[in-house]
Amino acid sequence: VQLQASGGGLVQPEGSLRLSCAASGSTFTYYSMGWFRQTPGKEREFVAAIRWSGRTTAYEDSVKGRFTISLDTAKKTVYLQMNSLKPEDTAAYYCAAGTGIILSEIRNRARYTYWGQGTLVTVSS
């Protein structure tokens, strides 16, 4: 399984960005796909996740109502639409994939087996 993240960049506060994660190497039917973020000196934290089948989603509280995770199964691509961005959203964003993750564990980064490279999001005026 390979994950390729893209779409990061510099954006002003209250701006928007859309991150993409192109997945390959599996059918992904039983996978959960997640976005995590990390800043220097801090642990990687959960942002959002979606189940490939059923499209169940989960969000970290601070991004609810601002970020939307979605999935294009034909393109095997997961998106993270980020609106109303704040300086505290600045981080390296990573996409991840894991199979057999129960819903109560979908925020747990240890349950994800595959990781893409990070894409840097900087929110600054």
Solvent accessible surface area in square Angstrom, and as a share of the most:
residue,aa,sasa,rsa
1,V,55,0.31
2,Q,136,0.60
3,L,13,0.07
4,Q,108,0.48
5,A,3,0.02
6,S,56,0.36
7,G,37,0.36
8,G,30,0.29
9,G,29,0.28
10,L,132,0.66
11,V,21,0.12
12,Q,121,0.54
13,P,49,0.31
14,E,123,0.55
15,G,20,0.19
16,S,58,0.37
17,L,36,0.18
18,R,133,0.49
19,L,0,0.00
20,S,25,0.16
21,C,0,0.00
22,A,49,0.38
23,A,7,0.06
24,S,54,0.35
25,G,66,0.63
26,S,31,0.20
27,T,103,0.60
28,F,0,0.00
29,T,56,0.32
30,Y,178,0.68
31,Y,29,0.11
32,S,3,0.02
33,M,1,0.00
34,G,1,0.01
35,W,0,0.00
36,F,1,0.00
37,R,18,0.07
38,Q,57,0.25
39,T,44,0.26
40,P,134,0.85
41,G,90,0.87
42,K,143,0.61
43,E,128,0.57
44,R,58,0.21
45,E,78,0.35
46,F,17,0.07
47,V,0,0.00
48,A,0,0.00
49,A,0,0.00
50,I,5,0.03
51,R,71,0.26
52,W,20,0.07
53,S,60,0.38
54,G,71,0.68
55,R,112,0.41
56,T,52,0.30
57,T,59,0.34
58,A,9,0.07
59,Y,40,0.15
60,E,50,0.23
61,D,109,0.56
62,S,60,0.39
63,V,0,0.00
64,K,110,0.46
65,G,88,0.84
66,R,31,0.11
67,F,5,0.02
68,T,74,0.43
69,I,6,0.03
70,S,48,0.31
71,L,15,0.08
72,D,44,0.23
73,T,53,0.31
74,A,98,0.76
75,K,138,0.58
76,K,69,0.29
77,T,14,0.08
78,V,2,0.01
79,Y,30,0.11
80,L,0,0.00
81,Q,57,0.25
82,M,0,0.00
83,N,61,0.31
84,S,43,0.27
85,L,0,0.00
86,K,78,0.33
87,P,75,0.47
88,E,124,0.56
89,D,0,0.00
90,T,42,0.25
91,A,4,0.03
92,A,23,0.18
93,Y,0,0.00
94,Y,40,0.15
95,C,2,0.01
96,A,0,0.00
97,A,0,0.00
98,G,0,0.00
99,T,73,0.42
100,G,52,0.50
101,I,6,0.03
102,I,106,0.54
103,L,85,0.42
104,S,94,0.61
105,E,57,0.26
106,I,1,0.00
107,R,120,0.44
108,N,59,0.30
109,R,97,0.36
110,A,85,0.66
111,R,91,0.33
112,Y,10,0.04
113,T,90,0.52
114,Y,76,0.29
115,W,81,0.28
116,G,8,0.08
117,Q,82,0.36
118,G,29,0.27
119,T,16,0.09
120,L,111,0.55
121,V,0,0.00
122,T,42,0.24
123,V,5,0.03
124,S,54,0.35
125,S,126,0.82
